Amino acid sequence: MNSKAKINLNHLVENINYLKSKVSNSEIFPVVKSNAYGHGVIEVVKKLSDNLIRTVCVATNNEIIQILNEDIKIDIFHLGKIVLNNNVMRKNIIFTINSLKDINYINEKCSKKKYQVRCHIKVDTGMKRLGCEISEFRDIYELALESKYIILEGVYSHLSSADDIKSSHNKKQIKLFHQIINQIKNKNVKFHLLNSAGIFNYCKFSFDIVRTGLSIYGISPNKKIDKNLKPVMKLTAPVVLFKDIKKGDKIGYGCSYTANKNLKMAVIQCGYGDGIPLNFSNKGQVYYKNFIFPIIGRVSMDLICVDISTFNMNEEIKSVEIWGGDNKFSRLEKIAEKFKTIPYIYLTGLTNRVERIYV
């Protein structure tokens, strides 16, 4: 018995189609880094490819290789630092140029193999992570065009606060990106700026491409939950034991919970070994139909304990929901907000011990 993540791939497609309706003139590049946000990259990419998605985004060479090994017919866009080797020098791989150093690196590496690399230039308009400086862009752009080893296909940037519709910094970034666009006369170059939150808050700046991660998995990027987004994952865990707890009994490691009355308890087979955060201890909840059961005691590696005293139905609880699915109480956005964190943490934190089941 173990925890299970039920992955509804039809919801994935429905979410993609909903996002397409918002940016109908732009191509969608789904982001599948970090094991497709915990959903299982291979099954997700196969489903995307079957539904006419032409390009997915990753962050590392290992993620590229993982997809290549499955021989899926899809382009792979590397959002991170370019590192060229025989494993990734393929015609369906697109790399990011972040600096003049990257141009020189490509020329040096590819001259030995007479190989051309498909590339997009990333410009730092205010995120201050990857991307070339605005002042460097023109030189990098010209050198990329001149290089016989670079096929320049796009220019992009990234909003630092796309989830904030009132952000003045976003407006500054958008203005700077327009200045970059105005310098480019090559009609073959495509532009992209928006992530999931940007699609909802700044859709008129969708340009040629949007890169969307969180929303394709059915999670709203804004505080207000968009009910058109359907959660792709439902995480459940089995009940392995029921116990009658007496007033004064102490629960779990560190005796962090003391029962203030007699109660009925269920022991659930999941813990931080599955990716359940330790801060769910004495604060988190699990869900069964319309019932909400509080976690009592500390989350351990393999188990959590919950108070099911309020349960009054004439049936046995065999498993509970941890998050996700169609239950309005277990939406991951609400859980993340309660713990003052972000849904990404929970999704990408799921371990390999959690069985992924695809429907």
C-alpha positions as CSV (number, residue, x, y, z in Angstrom):
1,M,0.0,0.0,0.0
2,N,1.3,3.4,-0.9
3,S,0.3,6.9,-1.9
4,K,-0.9,7.4,-5.5
5,A,-1.0,10.4,-7.8
6,K,-3.9,10.0,-10.2
7,I,-2.9,12.0,-13.4
8,N,-5.9,12.9,-15.6
9,L,-4.3,13.5,-19.0
10,N,-7.6,14.6,-20.5
11,H,-7.6,17.5,-18.0
12,L,-4.2,18.4,-19.3
13,V,-5.5,18.7,-22.9
14,E,-8.6,20.6,-21.7
15,N,-6.4,23.1,-19.9
16,I,-4.2,23.5,-23.0
17,N,-7.3,24.2,-25.1
18,Y,-8.6,26.7,-22.6
19,L,-5.3,28.6,-22.6
20,K,-5.3,28.5,-26.4
21,S,-8.6,30.3,-26.3
22,K,-7.0,33.2,-24.4
23,V,-4.1,33.6,-26.7
24,S,-5.5,32.2,-30.0
25,N,-2.8,33.8,-32.2
26,S,0.1,32.5,-30.2
27,E,1.7,29.1,-30.1
28,I,1.8,27.4,-26.7
29,F,5.1,26.0,-25.4
30,P,4.2,23.8,-22.4
31,V,6.8,23.7,-19.6
32,V,7.7,20.2,-18.5
33,K,10.8,20.7,-16.4
34,S,11.1,19.1,-13.0
35,N,9.4,15.9,-14.2
36,A,6.5,17.9,-15.6
37,Y,6.0,19.6,-12.3
38,G,5.8,16.2,-10.6
39,H,3.3,14.7,-13.0
40,G,5.7,12.5,-14.9
41,V,7.4,14.0,-17.9
42,I,7.3,11.1,-20.4
43,E,3.5,10.5,-20.2
44,V,2.8,14.2,-20.2
45,V,5.0,14.9,-23.3
46,K,3.5,11.9,-25.1
47,K,0.0,13.3,-24.5
48,L,1.1,16.8,-25.6
49,S,2.7,15.4,-28.8
50,D,-0.4,13.4,-29.6
51,N,-2.4,16.7,-29.3
52,L,-0.4,18.7,-31.8
53,I,1.9,20.5,-29.4
54,R,5.1,21.0,-31.3
55,T,7.5,22.2,-28.6
56,V,8.0,21.7,-24.9
57,C,10.3,23.5,-22.5
58,V,12.9,22.0,-20.1
59,A,15.7,23.4,-17.8
60,T,18.5,20.9,-18.0
61,N,20.3,18.6,-20.5
62,N,19.3,15.6,-18.4
63,E,15.7,16.5,-19.0
64,I,16.4,16.7,-22.8
65,I,18.0,13.3,-22.8
66,Q,15.1,11.8,-20.8
67,I,12.7,12.8,-23.6
68,L,15.0,11.9,-26.4
69,N,15.4,8.4,-25.1
70,E,11.6,7.9,-25.6
71,D,11.8,8.9,-29.3
72,I,8.8,11.3,-29.0
73,K,8.4,13.5,-32.1
74,I,8.6,16.9,-30.5
75,D,10.9,19.9,-30.3
76,I,12.6,20.5,-26.9
77,F,13.4,24.1,-25.9
78,H,16.2,24.4,-23.3
79,L,15.5,27.4,-21.0
80,G,18.8,27.2,-19.1
81,K,22.5,27.4,-19.7
82,I,23.7,26.0,-23.0
83,V,26.0,22.9,-22.7
84,L,26.6,21.2,-26.1
85,N,27.6,17.5,-26.4
86,N,26.8,14.6,-28.6
87,N,23.7,13.6,-26.6
88,V,21.9,16.9,-27.2
89,M,23.2,18.2,-30.5
90,R,20.0,17.2,-32.4
91,K,17.8,19.0,-34.9
92,N,14.8,19.0,-32.6
93,I,16.6,20.8,-29.7
94,I,16.5,24.6,-29.3
95,F,18.9,26.4,-27.0
96,T,19.0,29.7,-25.2
97,I,21.7,32.3,-25.8
98,N,22.2,34.3,-22.6
99,S,25.5,36.2,-23.3
100,L,28.2,37.0,-25.8
101,K,30.1,34.1,-24.2
102,D,27.4,31.7,-25.4
103,I,27.9,32.9,-29.0
104,N,31.6,32.2,-28.8
105,Y,31.0,28.9,-27.2
106,I,28.6,27.8,-29.9
107,N,31.0,28.9,-32.7
108,E,33.9,27.0,-31.1
109,K,31.9,23.8,-30.4
110,C,30.0,23.6,-33.7
111,S,32.9,24.5,-36.0
112,K,34.5,21.2,-35.1
113,K,31.4,19.2,-36.1
114,K,30.1,21.5,-38.8
115,Y,26.8,21.6,-36.9
116,Q,24.1,24.3,-36.7
117,V,22.3,25.0,-33.4
118,R,18.7,26.3,-33.2
119,C,18.6,29.2,-30.7
120,H,16.6,31.9,-29.1
121,I,18.2,34.9,-27.4
122,K,17.0,35.7,-23.9
123,V,17.1,39.3,-22.8
124,D,17.1,40.4,-19.2
125,T,14.4,43.1,-19.0
126,G,14.3,43.2,-15.2
127,M,14.3,39.7,-13.8
128,K,18.0,39.8,-13.1
129,R,18.7,36.1,-13.6
130,L,19.4,34.6,-17.0
131,G,19.5,36.7,-20.2
132,C,21.8,39.3,-21.7
133,E,21.7,42.9,-20.7
134,I,19.7,45.3,-22.9
135,S,23.0,47.1,-23.8
136,E,24.5,43.9,-25.1
137,F,21.6,42.7,-27.1
138,R,22.3,44.4,-30.4
139,D,25.8,43.0,-30.6
140,I,24.7,39.5,-29.6
141,Y,21.8,39.6,-32.1
142,E,24.1,40.7,-35.0
143,L,26.7,38.1,-34.1
144,A,24.1,35.4,-34.0
145,L,22.9,36.3,-37.4
146,E,26.4,36.3,-38.8
147,S,27.3,33.0,-37.3
148,K,27.0,30.1,-39.8
149,Y,26.5,27.8,-36.8
150,I,23.5,29.5,-35.3
151,I,19.9,29.3,-36.6
152,L,18.3,32.2,-34.8
153,E,14.6,31.5,-34.3
154,G,13.5,33.7,-31.4
155,V,14.0,36.4,-28.8
156,Y,12.4,36.3,-25.4
157,S,12.3,37.6,-21.9
158,H,10.5,36.8,-18.6
159,L,8.3,39.0,-16.4
160,S,9.3,38.9,-12.7
161,S,5.8,39.7,-11.3
162,A,3.4,38.5,-13.9
163,D,0.9,37.5,-11.2
164,D,0.6,41.2,-10.1
165,I,-1.6,43.0,-12.5
166,K,-0.7,46.4,-10.9
167,S,3.1,45.9,-11.0
168,S,4.9,49.0,-12.4
169,H,7.9,46.8,-12.9
170,N,6.0,44.6,-15.4
171,K,5.1,47.7,-17.4
172,K,8.8,48.7,-17.5
173,Q,9.8,45.2,-18.6
174,I,7.1,45.2,-21.4
175,K,8.3,48.6,-22.6
176,L,11.9,47.4,-22.7
177,F,10.9,44.3,-24.6
178,H,9.1,46.3,-27.2
179,Q,12.3,48.3,-27.6
180,I,14.1,45.1,-28.4
181,I,11.4,44.0,-30.9
182,N,11.7,47.3,-32.7
183,Q,15.4,46.6,-33.4
184,I,14.6,43.4,-35.2
185,K,13.6,43.4,-38.9
186,N,13.9,39.7,-39.4
187,K,10.4,38.3,-39.9
188,N,11.6,34.7,-39.1
189,V,12.4,35.7,-35.5
190,K,9.6,34.9,-33.0
191,F,9.0,36.7,-29.7
192,H,7.8,35.5,-26.4
193,L,7.4,37.0,-22.9
194,L,4.5,35.5,-21.0
195,N,4.3,32.6,-18.6
196,S,1.0,31.2,-17.1
197,A,0.3,34.2,-14.9
198,G,1.1,36.5,-17.9
199,I,-1.5,34.8,-20.0
200,F,-4.2,35.7,-17.6
201,N,-3.0,39.2,-16.7
202,Y,-1.2,40.5,-19.8
203,C,-2.6,38.4,-22.7
204,K,-2.4,41.3,-25.1
205,F,1.4,40.9,-25.0
206,S,1.3,37.2,-25.9
207,F,3.3,37.9,-29.1
208,D,4.1,34.7,-31.1
209,I,4.6,32.2,-28.3
210,V,3.6,31.8,-24.6
211,R,5.5,29.5,-22.2
212,T,3.0,28.0,-19.8
213,G,3.8,25.6,-16.9
214,L,1.6,25.7,-13.8
215,S,-1.7,26.4,-15.6
216,I,-1.5,23.4,-18.0
217,Y,-1.6,21.3,-14.8
218,G,-4.8,22.9,-13.7
219,I,-3.4,25.3,-11.1
220,S,-4.4,28.9,-11.1
221,P,-1.4,31.3,-11.2
222,N,-3.4,34.0,-9.5
223,K,-5.0,34.3,-6.1
224,K,-8.5,34.0,-7.6
225,I,-9.0,30.4,-8.7
226,D,-10.1,30.0,-12.3
227,K,-12.6,27.2,-12.3
228,N,-12.0,26.5,-16.0
229,L,-8.6,25.1,-15.0
230,K,-9.0,21.5,-14.0
231,P,-6.4,19.9,-11.7
232,V,-4.5,17.2,-13.5
233,M,-3.3,15.5,-10.3
234,K,-5.2,14.0,-7.4
235,L,-2.9,12.8,-4.6
236,T,-4.4,10.1,-2.4
237,A,-3.0,7.8,0.4
238,P,-4.4,4.6,2.0
239,V,-5.7,4.2,5.5
240,V,-3.7,1.4,7.2
241,L,-5.1,1.4,10.7
242,F,-7.9,2.9,12.8
243,K,-7.3,3.6,16.5
244,D,-9.4,4.8,19.5
245,I,-7.4,7.6,21.2
246,K,-8.1,8.5,24.8
247,K,-8.0,12.0,26.3
248,G,-4.4,12.7,27.3
249,D,-2.8,10.3,24.8
250,K,0.2,11.8,22.9
251,I,0.6,11.3,19.2
252,G,3.7,10.7,17.1
253,Y,7.3,11.8,17.3
254,G,8.1,14.5,19.9
255,C,4.6,14.0,21.5
256,S,3.7,17.3,19.7
257,Y,-0.1,16.5,19.9
258,T,-2.0,15.7,23.1
259,A,-5.6,14.6,22.8
260,N,-7.9,16.9,24.7
261,K,-10.8,14.4,24.4
262,N,-11.5,10.9,23.3
263,L,-11.3,10.7,19.5
264,K,-11.2,8.3,16.6
265,M,-7.9,8.3,14.6
266,A,-6.9,7.0,11.2
267,V,-3.2,6.3,10.3
268,I,-2.4,7.2,6.7
269,Q,0.4,5.6,4.7
270,C,2.2,8.7,3.5
271,G,4.8,11.2,4.9
272,Y,7.7,13.3,4.0
273,G,9.2,10.3,2.2
274,D,6.4,10.9,-0.3
275,G,6.7,14.6,-0.4
276,I,4.3,15.6,2.4
277,P,5.7,18.7,3.9
278,L,6.8,18.6,7.6
279,N,4.9,21.8,8.3
280,F,1.6,19.9,7.7
281,S,2.2,18.6,11.3
282,N,-0.7,19.6,13.5
283,K,-1.8,22.1,10.8
284,G,-2.6,20.2,7.6
285,Q,-5.7,18.4,6.6
286,V,-6.8,15.5,4.5
287,Y,-10.1,15.1,2.7
288,Y,-12.8,12.5,2.2
289,K,-15.9,13.4,0.2
290,N,-17.2,16.4,2.1
291,F,-15.3,15.7,5.3
292,I,-12.1,17.5,6.3
293,F,-9.9,15.6,8.8
294,P,-7.1,17.5,10.6
295,I,-3.6,16.0,10.8
296,I,-2.6,15.4,14.4
297,G,0.9,14.9,15.5
298,R,4.1,15.2,13.5
299,V,4.4,14.2,9.9
300,S,6.9,11.3,9.8
301,M,8.7,9.7,6.8
302,D,6.0,7.1,6.1
303,L,2.9,8.0,8.1
304,I,0.5,10.8,9.2
305,C,-2.3,10.5,11.7
306,V,-5.7,12.3,11.3
307,D,-8.6,12.9,13.6
308,I,-11.7,11.3,11.9
309,S,-14.1,11.8,14.9
310,T,-16.5,13.9,12.8
311,F,-17.0,11.1,10.3
312,N,-20.6,9.8,10.7
313,M,-21.2,7.7,7.5
314,N,-21.8,4.0,7.6
315,E,-18.8,3.0,5.5
316,E,-15.1,2.4,5.9
317,I,-12.6,5.0,4.8
318,K,-10.1,3.2,2.6
319,S,-8.1,6.2,1.3
320,V,-8.1,10.0,1.7
321,E,-7.2,12.9,-0.6
322,I,-4.1,14.9,0.2
323,W,-4.6,17.5,-2.5
324,G,-5.9,18.0,-6.0
325,G,-8.8,16.5,-7.9
326,D,-12.3,18.0,-8.2
327,N,-12.8,18.5,-4.4
328,K,-13.2,22.2,-3.8
329,F,-11.6,21.8,-0.4
330,S,-8.4,20.2,-1.6
331,R,-7.4,22.6,-4.4
332,L,-3.7,23.0,-4.1
333,E,-3.9,26.8,-4.5
334,K,-5.9,27.0,-1.2
335,I,-3.5,24.7,0.6
336,A,-0.4,26.6,-0.6
337,E,-2.1,29.9,0.4
338,K,-2.8,28.6,3.9
339,F,0.9,27.7,4.4
340,K,2.1,30.9,2.8
341,T,3.9,29.1,0.0
342,I,3.4,28.2,-3.7
343,P,1.8,25.2,-5.4
344,Y,5.1,24.5,-7.2
345,I,6.7,23.4,-4.0
346,Y,4.2,20.6,-3.4
347,L,4.1,19.3,-7.0
348,T,7.8,19.2,-7.6
349,G,8.4,17.8,-4.1
350,L,6.6,14.5,-4.8
351,T,9.1,11.6,-4.6
352,N,9.4,8.5,-6.8
353,R,7.7,6.6,-4.0
354,V,4.4,8.1,-5.1
355,E,2.9,5.8,-7.8
356,R,1.7,7.8,-10.8
357,I,-1.5,6.4,-12.4
358,Y,-2.5,7.8,-15.8
359,V,-6.1,8.0,-16.9
